Amino acid sequence: MRRLKQIQQTPDEVDANIARILHDHSEDQLTAGQLLKVMRRKFFGVTQESYAKAIGVSRRTLVQIESDDFGSVSFQSIQNAFRPFGMKLYVGVLPNRKKIREIQRAISVERRDADV
């Protein structure tokens, strides 16, 4: 894996950028692939080709990851893509906040209608 040179930012700028990006991801405003693309550009300012070489995957694989097309991408390749940011990929089940809110609204409407 090649070493990537980070774009010059103050520690406060780095913290603010990371906080904003992760907030957007946690609010379902950025998918995992979009998060990777934003971070690649924001922190390294490199092309997909350069980043792919640095992390040891093909450009095609990186395009698939950034497009959230994980079907034929190995777990290790995805792990490699996020590793330069100190992120680790875990396999598990996480709730989709947007879907949970929709369900909660539907339940409250049903309860309200039942009370009428």
Biopython code that builds the backbone (N, CA, C, O; Angstrom):
import numpy as np
from Bio.PDB.StructureBuilder import StructureBuilder

atoms = [
    (1, "MET", "N", (0.844, -1.178, 0.000)),
    (1, "MET", "CA", (0.000, 0.000, 0.000)),
    (1, "MET", "C", (0.888, 1.240, 0.000)),
    (1, "MET", "O", (1.751, 1.382, 0.867)),
    (2, "ARG", "N", (0.688, 2.135, -0.960)),
    (2, "ARG", "CA", (1.457, 3.371, -1.028)),
    (2, "ARG", "C", (0.984, 4.355, 0.024)),
    (2, "ARG", "O", (-0.157, 4.307, 0.482)),
    (3, "ARG", "N", (1.885, 5.243, 0.392)),
    (3, "ARG", "CA", (1.540, 6.283, 1.367)),
    (3, "ARG", "C", (0.872, 7.451, 0.655)),
    (3, "ARG", "O", (1.355, 7.911, -0.380)),
    (4, "LEU", "N", (-0.231, 7.927, 1.203)),
    (4, "LEU", "CA", (-0.960, 9.070, 0.650)),
    (4, "LEU", "C", (-0.575, 10.321, 1.426)),
    (4, "LEU", "O", (-0.442, 10.284, 2.649)),
    (5, "LYS", "N", (-0.399, 11.415, 0.720)),
    (5, "LYS", "CA", (-0.084, 12.683, 1.373)),
    (5, "LYS", "C", (-1.376, 13.447, 1.610)),
    (5, "LYS", "O", (-2.146, 13.687, 0.680)),
    (6, "GLN", "N", (-1.608, 13.828, 2.863)),
    (6, "GLN", "CA", (-2.841, 14.540, 3.197)),
    (6, "GLN", "C", (-2.759, 16.003, 2.788)),
    (6, "GLN", "O", (-1.686, 16.605, 2.776)),
    (7, "ILE", "N", (-3.922, 16.559, 2.455)),
    (7, "ILE", "CA", (-4.035, 17.987, 2.160)),
    (7, "ILE", "C", (-3.798, 18.739, 3.471)),
    (7, "ILE", "O", (-4.266, 18.312, 4.526)),
    (8, "GLN", "N", (-3.077, 19.848, 3.404)),
    (8, "GLN", "CA", (-2.781, 20.630, 4.601)),
    (8, "GLN", "C", (-4.063, 21.234, 5.181)),
    (8, "GLN", "O", (-4.760, 22.007, 4.524)),
    (9, "GLN", "N", (-4.345, 20.864, 6.408)),
    (9, "GLN", "CA", (-5.479, 21.410, 7.146)),
    (9, "GLN", "C", (-5.065, 21.491, 8.608)),
    (9, "GLN", "O", (-4.270, 20.683, 9.087)),
    (10, "THR", "N", (-5.608, 22.463, 9.298)),
    (10, "THR", "CA", (-5.335, 22.536, 10.726)),
    (10, "THR", "C", (-6.081, 21.399, 11.419)),
    (10, "THR", "O", (-7.059, 20.885, 10.876)),
    (11, "PRO", "N", (-5.634, 20.999, 12.605)),
    (11, "PRO", "CA", (-6.369, 19.967, 13.338)),
    (11, "PRO", "C", (-7.844, 20.319, 13.551)),
    (11, "PRO", "O", (-8.705, 19.440, 13.501)),
    (12, "ASP", "N", (-8.135, 21.597, 13.786)),
    (12, "ASP", "CA", (-9.531, 22.019, 13.966)),
    (12, "ASP", "C", (-10.329, 21.846, 12.675)),
    (12, "ASP", "O", (-11.494, 21.449, 12.712)),
    (13, "GLU", "N", (-9.705, 22.143, 11.534)),
    (13, "GLU", "CA", (-10.378, 21.957, 10.247)),
    (13, "GLU", "C", (-10.648, 20.478, 9.981)),
    (13, "GLU", "O", (-11.724, 20.109, 9.512)),
    (14, "VAL", "N", (-9.659, 19.637, 10.285)),
    (14, "VAL", "CA", (-9.827, 18.200, 10.102)),
    (14, "VAL", "C", (-10.972, 17.697, 10.965)),
    (14, "VAL", "O", (-11.848, 16.978, 10.483)),
    (15, "ASP", "N", (-10.969, 18.074, 12.245)),
    (15, "ASP", "CA", (-12.034, 17.639, 13.161)),
    (15, "ASP", "C", (-13.405, 18.112, 12.690)),
    (15, "ASP", "O", (-14.371, 17.350, 12.717)),
    (16, "ALA", "N", (-13.491, 19.371, 12.257)),
    (16, "ALA", "CA", (-14.780, 19.917, 11.793)),
    (16, "ALA", "C", (-15.248, 19.197, 10.531)),
    (16, "ALA", "O", (-16.430, 18.877, 10.402)),
    (17, "ASN", "N", (-14.339, 18.942, 9.610)),
    (17, "ASN", "CA", (-14.709, 18.235, 8.373)),
    (17, "ASN", "C", (-15.168, 16.814, 8.660)),
    (17, "ASN", "O", (-16.178, 16.362, 8.119)),
    (18, "ILE", "N", (-14.432, 16.113, 9.508)),
    (18, "ILE", "CA", (-14.812, 14.742, 9.857)),
    (18, "ILE", "C", (-16.170, 14.729, 10.546)),
    (18, "ILE", "O", (-17.027, 13.906, 10.223)),
    (19, "ALA", "N", (-16.367, 15.637, 11.493)),
    (19, "ALA", "CA", (-17.651, 15.693, 12.216)),
    (19, "ALA", "C", (-18.813, 15.938, 11.258)),
    (19, "ALA", "O", (-19.854, 15.289, 11.366)),
    (20, "ARG", "N", (-18.641, 16.874, 10.320)),
    (20, "ARG", "CA", (-19.714, 17.199, 9.365)),
    (20, "ARG", "C", (-20.002, 16.010, 8.444)),
    (20, "ARG", "O", (-21.161, 15.668, 8.208)),
    (21, "ILE", "N", (-18.958, 15.396, 7.935)),
    (21, "ILE", "CA", (-19.133, 14.271, 7.018)),
    (21, "ILE", "C", (-19.797, 13.089, 7.721)),
    (21, "ILE", "O", (-20.721, 12.480, 7.180)),
    (22, "LEU", "N", (-19.331, 12.769, 8.915)),
    (22, "LEU", "CA", (-19.919, 11.643, 9.647)),
    (22, "LEU", "C", (-21.352, 11.948, 10.080)),
    (22, "LEU", "O", (-22.194, 11.051, 10.114)),
    (23, "HIS", "N", (-21.630, 13.207, 10.410)),
    (23, "HIS", "CA", (-23.005, 13.600, 10.742)),
    (23, "HIS", "C", (-23.907, 13.376, 9.542)),
    (23, "HIS", "O", (-24.987, 12.798, 9.668)),
    (24, "ASP", "N", (-23.464, 13.833, 8.379)),
    (24, "ASP", "CA", (-24.262, 13.654, 7.163)),
    (24, "ASP", "C", (-24.499, 12.170, 6.885)),
    (24, "ASP", "O", (-25.592, 11.781, 6.472)),
    (25, "HIS", "N", (-23.491, 11.355, 7.109)),
    (25, "HIS", "CA", (-23.643, 9.909, 6.903)),
    (25, "HIS", "C", (-24.636, 9.323, 7.909)),
    (25, "HIS", "O", (-25.488, 8.513, 7.545)),
    (26, "SER", "N", (-24.525, 9.732, 9.164)),
    (26, "SER", "CA", (-25.413, 9.183, 10.198)),
    (26, "SER", "C", (-26.864, 9.614, 9.994)),
    (26, "SER", "O", (-27.783, 8.941, 10.458)),
    (27, "GLU", "N", (-27.068, 10.726, 9.308)),
    (27, "GLU", "CA", (-28.418, 11.211, 9.005)),
    (27, "GLU", "C", (-28.915, 10.726, 7.653)),
    (27, "GLU", "O", (-29.902, 11.240, 7.127)),
    (28, "ASP", "N", (-28.234, 9.741, 7.093)),
    (28, "ASP", "CA", (-28.592, 9.153, 5.793)),
    (28, "ASP", "C", (-28.543, 10.160, 4.646)),
    (28, "ASP", "O", (-29.258, 10.006, 3.656)),
    (29, "GLN", "N", (-27.703, 11.190, 4.772)),
    (29, "GLN", "CA", (-27.522, 12.153, 3.691)),
    (29, "GLN", "C", (-26.366, 11.746, 2.778)),
    (29, "GLN", "O", (-26.261, 12.217, 1.646)),
    (30, "LEU", "N", (-25.499, 10.862, 3.287)),
    (30, "LEU", "CA", (-24.397, 10.320, 2.504)),
    (30, "LEU", "C", (-24.396, 8.806, 2.659)),
    (30, "LEU", "O", (-24.484, 8.293, 3.775)),
    (31, "THR", "N", (-24.299, 8.099, 1.557)),
    (31, "THR", "CA", (-24.137, 6.650, 1.628)),
    (31, "THR", "C", (-22.683, 6.347, 1.982)),
    (31, "THR", "O", (-21.856, 7.257, 2.034)),
    (32, "ALA", "N", (-22.372, 5.093, 2.222)),
    (32, "ALA", "CA", (-20.992, 4.710, 2.529)),
    (32, "ALA", "C", (-20.064, 5.063, 1.365)),
    (32, "ALA", "O", (-18.959, 5.565, 1.574)),
    (33, "GLY", "N", (-20.515, 4.800, 0.154)),
    (33, "GLY", "CA", (-19.700, 5.127, -1.011)),
    (33, "GLY", "C", (-19.482, 6.617, -1.174)),
    (33, "GLY", "O", (-18.377, 7.061, -1.485)),
    (34, "GLN", "N", (-20.540, 7.391, -0.965)),
    (34, "GLN", "CA", (-20.418, 8.847, -1.050)),
    (34, "GLN", "C", (-19.493, 9.370, 0.040)),
    (34, "GLN", "O", (-18.711, 10.292, -0.193)),
    (35, "LEU", "N", (-19.582, 8.785, 1.225)),
    (35, "LEU", "CA", (-18.714, 9.178, 2.327)),
    (35, "LEU", "C", (-17.263, 8.970, 1.937)),
    (35, "LEU", "O", (-16.431, 9.850, 2.158)),
    (36, "LEU", "N", (-16.948, 7.815, 1.360)),
    (36, "LEU", "CA", (-15.581, 7.535, 0.934)),
    (36, "LEU", "C", (-15.111, 8.542, -0.108)),
    (36, "LEU", "O", (-13.993, 9.049, -0.025)),
    (37, "LYS", "N", (-15.952, 8.829, -1.077)),
    (37, "LYS", "CA", (-15.597, 9.767, -2.145)),
    (37, "LYS", "C", (-15.321, 11.162, -1.589)),
    (37, "LYS", "O", (-14.334, 11.797, -1.960)),
    (38, "VAL", "N", (-16.189, 11.635, -0.705)),
    (38, "VAL", "CA", (-16.008, 12.957, -0.096)),
    (38, "VAL", "C", (-14.715, 12.994, 0.710)),
    (38, "VAL", "O", (-13.953, 13.957, 0.624)),
    (39, "MET", "N", (-14.467, 11.948, 1.491)),
    (39, "MET", "CA", (-13.260, 11.938, 2.317)),
    (39, "MET", "C", (-11.994, 11.828, 1.460)),
    (39, "MET", "O", (-10.984, 12.468, 1.753)),
    (40, "ARG", "N", (-12.053, 11.026, 0.418)),
    (40, "ARG", "CA", (-10.889, 10.897, -0.487)),
    (40, "ARG", "C", (-10.527, 12.262, -1.056)),
    (40, "ARG", "O", (-9.355, 12.640, -1.073)),
    (41, "ARG", "N", (-11.522, 12.994, -1.517)),
    (41, "ARG", "CA", (-11.282, 14.314, -2.107)),
    (41, "ARG", "C", (-10.876, 15.349, -1.061)),
    (41, "ARG", "O", (-9.940, 16.122, -1.265)),
    (42, "LYS", "N", (-11.596, 15.350, 0.065)),
    (42, "LYS", "CA", (-11.389, 16.373, 1.100)),
    (42, "LYS", "C", (-10.040, 16.230, 1.807)),
    (42, "LYS", "O", (-9.390, 17.229, 2.115)),
    (43, "PHE", "N", (-9.621, 14.993, 2.062)),
    (43, "PHE", "CA", (-8.413, 14.794, 2.861)),
    (43, "PHE", "C", (-7.164, 14.450, 2.060)),
    (43, "PHE", "O", (-6.050, 14.681, 2.530)),
    (44, "PHE", "N", (-7.332, 13.900, 0.853)),
    (44, "PHE", "CA", (-6.161, 13.554, 0.052)),
    (44, "PHE", "C", (-6.117, 14.291, -1.286)),
    (44, "PHE", "O", (-5.043, 14.466, -1.861)),
    (45, "GLY", "N", (-7.277, 14.724, -1.784)),
    (45, "GLY", "CA", (-7.321, 15.468, -3.036)),
    (45, "GLY", "C", (-6.747, 14.705, -4.219)),
    (45, "GLY", "O", (-6.123, 15.298, -5.099)),
    (46, "VAL", "N", (-6.954, 13.398, -4.245)),
    (46, "VAL", "CA", (-6.387, 12.576, -5.318)),
    (46, "VAL", "C", (-7.485, 11.995, -6.196)),
    (46, "VAL", "O", (-8.651, 11.932, -5.807)),
    (47, "THR", "N", (-7.085, 11.576, -7.379)),
    (47, "THR", "CA", (-8.016, 10.948, -8.313)),
    (47, "THR", "C", (-8.333, 9.532, -7.840)),
    (47, "THR", "O", (-7.664, 8.979, -6.967)),
    (48, "GLN", "N", (-9.363, 8.972, -8.440)),
    (48, "GLN", "CA", (-9.699, 7.577, -8.141)),
    (48, "GLN", "C", (-8.535, 6.666, -8.497)),
    (48, "GLN", "O", (-8.227, 5.730, -7.759)),
    (49, "GLU", "N", (-7.895, 6.933, -9.612)),
    (49, "GLU", "CA", (-6.758, 6.114, -10.058)),
    (49, "GLU", "C", (-5.634, 6.117, -9.019)),
    (49, "GLU", "O", (-5.120, 5.059, -8.656)),
    (50, "SER", "N", (-5.260, 7.288, -8.549)),
    (50, "SER", "CA", (-4.178, 7.397, -7.554)),
    (50, "SER", "C", (-4.557, 6.734, -6.243)),
    (50, "SER", "O", (-3.750, 6.027, -5.638)),
    (51, "TYR", "N", (-5.791, 6.964, -5.805)),
    (51, "TYR", "CA", (-6.235, 6.385, -4.539)),
    (51, "TYR", "C", (-6.301, 4.865, -4.642)),
    (51, "TYR", "O", (-5.881, 4.152, -3.731)),
    (52, "ALA", "N", (-6.832, 4.380, -5.757)),
    (52, "ALA", "CA", (-6.944, 2.932, -5.956)),
    (52, "ALA", "C", (-5.564, 2.275, -5.894)),
    (52, "ALA", "O", (-5.401, 1.240, -5.248)),
    (53, "LYS", "N", (-4.580, 2.863, -6.556)),
    (53, "LYS", "CA", (-3.211, 2.326, -6.514)),
    (53, "LYS", "C", (-2.680, 2.322, -5.082)),
    (53, "LYS", "O", (-2.064, 1.353, -4.638)),
    (54, "ALA", "N", (-2.926, 3.409, -4.375)),
    (54, "ALA", "CA", (-2.417, 3.541, -3.011)),
    (54, "ALA", "C", (-2.998, 2.498, -2.064)),
    (54, "ALA", "O", (-2.316, 2.048, -1.143)),
    (55, "ILE", "N", (-4.253, 2.112, -2.283)),
    (55, "ILE", "CA", (-4.893, 1.157, -1.368)),
    (55, "ILE", "C", (-4.861, -0.278, -1.889)),
    (55, "ILE", "O", (-5.325, -1.201, -1.219)),
    (56, "GLY", "N", (-4.304, -0.457, -3.096)),
    (56, "GLY", "CA", (-4.125, -1.800, -3.617)),
    (56, "GLY", "C", (-5.350, -2.432, -4.250)),
    (56, "GLY", "O", (-5.528, -3.648, -4.181)),
    (57, "VAL", "N", (-6.203, -1.611, -4.871)),
    (57, "VAL", "CA", (-7.365, -2.142, -5.600)),
    (57, "VAL", "C", (-7.368, -1.522, -6.991)),
    (57, "VAL", "O", (-6.654, -0.553, -7.247)),
    (58, "SER", "N", (-8.161, -2.078, -7.875)),
    (58, "SER", "CA", (-8.284, -1.498, -9.213)),
    (58, "SER", "C", (-9.174, -0.252, -9.152)),
    (58, "SER", "O", (-9.964, -0.082, -8.224)),
    (59, "ARG", "N", (-9.029, 0.609, -10.156)),
    (59, "ARG", "CA", (-9.895, 1.785, -10.230)),
    (59, "ARG", "C", (-11.346, 1.344, -10.354)),
    (59, "ARG", "O", (-12.237, 1.954, -9.763)),
    (60, "ARG", "N", (-11.583, 0.292, -11.117)),
    (60, "ARG", "CA", (-12.955, -0.227, -11.288)),
    (60, "ARG", "C", (-13.566, -0.608, -9.934)),
    (60, "ARG", "O", (-14.735, -0.325, -9.669)),
    (61, "THR", "N", (-12.763, -1.250, -9.088)),
    (61, "THR", "CA", (-13.246, -1.643, -7.758)),
    (61, "THR", "C", (-13.576, -0.406, -6.932)),
    (61, "THR", "O", (-14.603, -0.365, -6.255)),
    (62, "LEU", "N", (-12.704, 0.607, -6.984)),
    (62, "LEU", "CA", (-12.972, 1.838, -6.233)),
    (62, "LEU", "C", (-14.236, 2.517, -6.746)),
    (62, "LEU", "O", (-15.030, 3.019, -5.951)),
    (63, "VAL", "N", (-14.435, 2.539, -8.062)),
    (63, "VAL", "CA", (-15.658, 3.124, -8.639)),
    (63, "VAL", "C", (-16.875, 2.377, -8.096)),
    (63, "VAL", "O", (-17.871, 3.003, -7.735)),
    (64, "GLN", "N", (-16.806, 1.050, -8.033)),
    (64, "GLN", "CA", (-17.926, 0.271, -7.500)),
    (64, "GLN", "C", (-18.195, 0.630, -6.043)),
    (64, "GLN", "O", (-19.348, 0.793, -5.644)),
    (65, "ILE", "N", (-17.136, 0.752, -5.252)),
    (65, "ILE", "CA", (-17.313, 1.081, -3.834)),
    (65, "ILE", "C", (-17.932, 2.472, -3.689)),
    (65, "ILE", "O", (-18.882, 2.654, -2.927)),
    (66, "GLU", "N", (-17.400, 3.444, -4.413)),
    (66, "GLU", "CA", (-17.916, 4.810, -4.311)),
    (66, "GLU", "C", (-19.328, 4.941, -4.880)),
    (66, "GLU", "O", (-20.026, 5.915, -4.599)),
    (67, "SER", "N", (-19.742, 3.966, -5.674)),
    (67, "SER", "CA", (-21.100, 3.956, -6.232)),
    (67, "SER", "C", (-22.046, 3.072, -5.423)),
    (67, "SER", "O", (-23.196, 2.865, -5.809)),
    (68, "ASP", "N", (-21.551, 2.550, -4.295)),
    (68, "ASP", "CA", (-22.329, 1.660, -3.433)),
    (68, "ASP", "C", (-22.766, 0.390, -4.166)),
    (68, "ASP", "O", (-23.822, -0.173, -3.878)),
    (69, "ASP", "N", (-21.948, -0.045, -5.103)),
    (69, "ASP", "CA", (-22.192, -1.275, -5.853)),
    (69, "ASP", "C", (-21.253, -2.340, -5.289)),
    (69, "ASP", "O", (-20.220, -2.652, -5.881)),
    (70, "PHE", "N", (-21.631, -2.892, -4.135)),
    (70, "PHE", "CA", (-20.747, -3.794, -3.407)),
    (70, "PHE", "C", (-20.872, -5.258, -3.813)),
    (70, "PHE", "O", (-20.169, -6.109, -3.269)),
    (71, "GLY", "N", (-21.757, -5.563, -4.761)),
    (71, "GLY", "CA", (-22.058, -6.943, -5.114)),
    (71, "GLY", "C", (-20.861, -7.837, -5.358)),
    (71, "GLY", "O", (-20.794, -8.937, -4.809)),
    (72, "SER", "N", (-19.910, -7.392, -6.171)),
    (72, "SER", "CA", (-18.765, -8.242, -6.495)),
    (72, "SER", "C", (-17.472, -7.768, -5.848)),
    (72, "SER", "O", (-16.394, -8.250, -6.194)),
    (73, "VAL", "N", (-17.567, -6.834, -4.918)),
    (73, "VAL", "CA", (-16.381, -6.281, -4.254)),
    (73, "VAL", "C", (-16.109, -7.077, -2.980)),
    (73, "VAL", "O", (-17.022, -7.340, -2.197)),
    (74, "SER", "N", (-14.862, -7.455, -2.780)),
    (74, "SER", "CA", (-14.519, -8.240, -1.591)),
    (74, "SER", "C", (-14.554, -7.369, -0.334)),
    (74, "SER", "O", (-14.354, -6.155, -0.378)),
    (75, "PHE", "N", (-14.814, -8.034, 0.771)),
    (75, "PHE", "CA", (-14.810, -7.364, 2.070)),
    (75, "PHE", "C", (-13.456, -6.689, 2.288)),
    (75, "PHE", "O", (-13.396, -5.565, 2.785)),
    (76, "GLN", "N", (-12.367, -7.373, 1.919)),
    (76, "GLN", "CA", (-11.013, -6.841, 2.107)),
    (76, "GLN", "C", (-10.795, -5.563, 1.293)),
    (76, "GLN", "O", (-10.149, -4.631, 1.772)),
    (77, "SER", "N", (-11.324, -5.510, 0.078)),
    (77, "SER", "CA", (-11.173, -4.302, -0.744)),
    (77, "SER", "C", (-11.903, -3.115, -0.117)),
    (77, "SER", "O", (-11.392, -1.995, -0.110)),
    (78, "ILE", "N", (-13.082, -3.367, 0.399)),
    (78, "ILE", "CA", (-13.836, -2.297, 1.070)),
    (78, "ILE", "C", (-13.078, -1.849, 2.316)),
    (78, "ILE", "O", (-12.959, -0.655, 2.589)),
    (79, "GLN", "N", (-12.571, -2.816, 3.059)),
    (79, "GLN", "CA", (-11.777, -2.518, 4.262)),
    (79, "GLN", "C", (-10.568, -1.652, 3.884)),
    (79, "GLN", "O", (-10.274, -0.666, 4.561)),
    (80, "ASN", "N", (-9.874, -2.020, 2.809)),
    (80, "ASN", "CA", (-8.704, -1.255, 2.357)),
    (80, "ASN", "C", (-9.075, 0.171, 1.969)),
    (80, "ASN", "O", (-8.300, 1.099, 2.197)),
    (81, "ALA", "N", (-10.257, 0.348, 1.383)),
    (81, "ALA", "CA", (-10.686, 1.671, 0.938)),
    (81, "ALA", "C", (-10.881, 2.637, 2.105)),
    (81, "ALA", "O", (-10.590, 3.827, 1.983)),
    (82, "PHE", "N", (-11.373, 2.129, 3.234)),
    (82, "PHE", "CA", (-11.648, 2.992, 4.388)),
    (82, "PHE", "C", (-10.478, 3.083, 5.372)),
    (82, "PHE", "O", (-10.442, 3.986, 6.207)),
    (83, "ARG", "N", (-9.534, 2.165, 5.279)),
    (83, "ARG", "CA", (-8.416, 2.107, 6.235)),
    (83, "ARG", "C", (-7.609, 3.405, 6.339)),
    (83, "ARG", "O", (-7.256, 3.787, 7.455)),
    (84, "PRO", "N", (-7.293, 4.116, 5.224)),
    (84, "PRO", "CA", (-6.498, 5.345, 5.361)),
    (84, "PRO", "C", (-7.143, 6.419, 6.242)),
    (84, "PRO", "O", (-6.472, 7.356, 6.674)),
    (85, "PHE", "N", (-8.427, 6.284, 6.502)),
    (85, "PHE", "CA", (-9.136, 7.254, 7.342)),
    (85, "PHE", "C", (-9.290, 6.758, 8.771)),
    (85, "PHE", "O", (-9.965, 7.389, 9.585)),
    (86, "GLY", "N", (-8.662, 5.623, 9.077)),
    (86, "GLY", "CA", (-8.762, 5.063, 10.417)),
    (86, "GLY", "C", (-10.102, 4.416, 10.683)),
    (86, "GLY", "O", (-10.483, 4.210, 11.835)),
    (87, "MET", "N", (-10.821, 4.095, 9.614)),
    (87, "MET", "CA", (-12.144, 3.483, 9.755)),
    (87, "MET", "C", (-12.047, 1.989, 9.513)),
    (87, "MET", "O", (-11.244, 1.525, 8.703)),
    (88, "LYS", "N", (-12.865, 1.258, 10.216)),
    (88, "LYS", "CA", (-12.939, -0.185, 10.032)),
    (88, "LYS", "C", (-14.357, -0.554, 9.638)),
    (88, "LYS", "O", (-15.326, 0.067, 10.073)),
    (89, "LEU", "N", (-14.453, -1.556, 8.825)),
    (89, "LEU", "CA", (-15.751, -2.030, 8.365)),
    (89, "LEU", "C", (-16.181, -3.185, 9.251)),
    (89, "LEU", "O", (-15.413, -4.117, 9.489)),
    (90, "TYR", "N", (-17.385, -3.120, 9.726)),
    (90, "TYR", "CA", (-17.955, -4.195, 10.536)),
    (90, "TYR", "C", (-19.196, -4.709, 9.845)),
    (90, "TYR", "O", (-19.957, -3.945, 9.251)),
    (91, "VAL", "N", (-19.388, -5.978, 9.927)),
    (91, "VAL", "CA", (-20.592, -6.571, 9.378)),
    (91, "VAL", "C", (-21.592, -6.698, 10.512)),
    (91, "VAL", "O", (-21.297, -7.281, 11.555)),
    (92, "GLY", "N", (-22.759, -6.155, 10.301)),
    (92, "GLY", "CA", (-23.788, -6.201, 11.329)),
    (92, "GLY", "C", (-25.073, -5.619, 10.791)),
    (92, "GLY", "O", (-25.185, -5.285, 9.612)),
    (93, "VAL", "N", (-26.018, -5.508, 11.659)),
    (93, "VAL", "CA", (-27.311, -4.958, 11.280)),
    (93, "VAL", "C", (-27.499, -3.648, 12.033)),
    (93, "VAL", "O", (-27.435, -3.600, 13.261)),
    (94, "LEU", "N", (-27.731, -2.596, 11.272)),
    (94, "LEU", "CA", (-27.974, -1.290, 11.869)),
    (94, "LEU", "C", (-29.312, -0.769, 11.368)),
    (94, "LEU", "O", (-29.665, -0.970, 10.206)),
    (95, "PRO", "N", (-30.047, -0.110, 12.230)),
    (95, "PRO", "CA", (-31.339, 0.420, 11.794)),
    (95, "PRO", "C", (-31.151, 1.595, 10.846)),
    (95, "PRO", "O", (-30.183, 2.349, 10.949)),
    (96, "ASN", "N", (-32.070, 1.732, 9.945)),
    (96, "ASN", "CA", (-32.106, 2.861, 9.042)),
    (96, "ASN", "C", (-32.982, 3.916, 9.705)),
    (96, "ASN", "O", (-34.195, 3.740, 9.813)),
    (97, "ARG", "N", (-32.373, 5.010, 10.149)),
    (97, "ARG", "CA", (-33.105, 6.036, 10.902)),
    (97, "ARG", "C", (-34.316, 6.565, 10.152)),
    (97, "ARG", "O", (-35.379, 6.777, 10.736)),
    (98, "LYS", "N", (-34.148, 6.773, 8.859)),
    (98, "LYS", "CA", (-35.239, 7.313, 8.056)),
    (98, "LYS", "C", (-36.425, 6.345, 8.077)),
    (98, "LYS", "O", (-37.568, 6.772, 8.240)),
    (99, "LYS", "N", (-36.164, 5.064, 7.917)),
    (99, "LYS", "CA", (-37.214, 4.054, 7.906)),
    (99, "LYS", "C", (-37.882, 3.963, 9.287)),
    (99, "LYS", "O", (-39.102, 3.824, 9.381)),
    (100, "ILE", "N", (-37.092, 4.041, 10.338)),
    (100, "ILE", "CA", (-37.648, 3.988, 11.696)),
    (100, "ILE", "C", (-38.591, 5.171, 11.929)),
    (100, "ILE", "O", (-39.661, 5.006, 12.515)),
    (101, "ARG", "N", (-38.195, 6.364, 11.469)),
    (101, "ARG", "CA", (-39.060, 7.547, 11.626)),
    (101, "ARG", "C", (-40.377, 7.360, 10.888)),
    (101, "ARG", "O", (-41.434, 7.726, 11.401)),
    (102, "GLU", "N", (-40.320, 6.785, 9.671)),
    (102, "GLU", "CA", (-41.536, 6.529, 8.901)),
    (102, "GLU", "C", (-42.457, 5.573, 9.654)),
    (102, "GLU", "O", (-43.667, 5.789, 9.716)),
    (103, "ILE", "N", (-41.887, 4.531, 10.217)),
    (103, "ILE", "CA", (-42.676, 3.552, 10.969)),
    (103, "ILE", "C", (-43.276, 4.197, 12.212)),
    (103, "ILE", "O", (-44.439, 3.956, 12.538)),
    (104, "GLN", "N", (-42.488, 5.018, 12.908)),
    (104, "GLN", "CA", (-42.996, 5.695, 14.103)),
    (104, "GLN", "C", (-44.163, 6.620, 13.751)),
    (104, "GLN", "O", (-45.156, 6.677, 14.475)),
    (105, "ARG", "N", (-44.036, 7.343, 12.633)),
    (105, "ARG", "CA", (-45.135, 8.232, 12.210)),
    (105, "ARG", "C", (-46.391, 7.423, 11.887)),
    (105, "ARG", "O", (-47.499, 7.807, 12.262)),
    (106, "ALA", "N", (-46.211, 6.312, 11.196)),
    (106, "ALA", "CA", (-47.359, 5.463, 10.840)),
    (106, "ALA", "C", (-48.037, 4.925, 12.090)),
    (106, "ALA", "O", (-49.265, 4.877, 12.155)),
    (107, "ILE", "N", (-47.251, 4.518, 13.086)),
    (107, "ILE", "CA", (-47.813, 3.997, 14.335)),
    (107, "ILE", "C", (-48.572, 5.090, 15.068)),
    (107, "ILE", "O", (-49.661, 4.844, 15.588)),
    (108, "SER", "N", (-48.013, 6.295, 15.116)),
    (108, "SER", "CA", (-48.704, 7.383, 15.821)),
    (108, "SER", "C", (-50.007, 7.758, 15.133)),
    (108, "SER", "O", (-50.983, 8.103, 15.799)),
    (109, "VAL", "N", (-50.031, 7.693, 13.790)),
    (109, "VAL", "CA", (-51.268, 7.973, 13.044)),
    (109, "VAL", "C", (-52.288, 6.894, 13.352)),
    (109, "VAL", "O", (-53.460, 7.207, 13.563)),
    (110, "GLU", "N", (-51.879, 5.631, 13.385)),
    (110, "GLU", "CA", (-52.796, 4.534, 13.702)),
    (110, "GLU", "C", (-53.369, 4.688, 15.110)),
    (110, "GLU", "O", (-54.561, 4.476, 15.332)),
    (111, "ARG", "N", (-52.511, 5.057, 16.052)),
    (111, "ARG", "CA", (-52.981, 5.242, 17.436)),
    (111, "ARG", "C", (-53.968, 6.387, 17.525)),
    (111, "ARG", "O", (-54.987, 6.288, 18.208)),
    (112, "ARG", "N", (-53.659, 7.488, 16.823)),
    (112, "ARG", "CA", (-54.529, 8.664, 16.839)),
    (112, "ARG", "C", (-55.893, 8.299, 16.230)),
    (112, "ARG", "O", (-56.941, 8.676, 16.755)),
    (113, "ASP", "N", (-55.857, 7.556, 15.108)),
    (113, "ASP", "CA", (-57.097, 7.150, 14.454)),
    (113, "ASP", "C", (-57.887, 6.190, 15.330)),
    (113, "ASP", "O", (-59.118, 6.218, 15.320)),
    (114, "ALA", "N", (-57.202, 5.345, 16.083)),
    (114, "ALA", "CA", (-57.866, 4.392, 16.946)),
    (114, "ALA", "C", (-58.555, 5.088, 18.132)),
    (114, "ALA", "O", (-59.561, 4.603, 18.650)),
    (115, "ASP", "N", (-58.004, 6.211, 18.542)),
    (115, "ASP", "CA", (-58.565, 6.981, 19.662)),
    (115, "ASP", "C", (-59.803, 7.775, 19.257)),
    (115, "ASP", "O", (-60.569, 8.211, 20.117)),
    (116, "VAL", "N", (-60.001, 7.962, 17.969)),
    (116, "VAL", "CA", (-61.124, 8.780, 17.486)),
    (116, "VAL", "C", (-62.409, 8.031, 17.492)),
    (116, "VAL", "O", (-63.445, 8.579, 17.115)),
]
sb = StructureBuilder()
sb.init_structure("model")
sb.init_model(0)
sb.init_chain("A")
sb.init_seg("    ")
for serial, (resi, resn, name, xyz) in enumerate(atoms, 1):
    if name == "N":
        sb.init_residue(resn, " ", resi, " ")
    sb.init_atom(name, np.array(xyz, "f"), 0.0, 1.0, " ", f" {name:<3s}", serial, name[0])
structure = sb.get_structure()
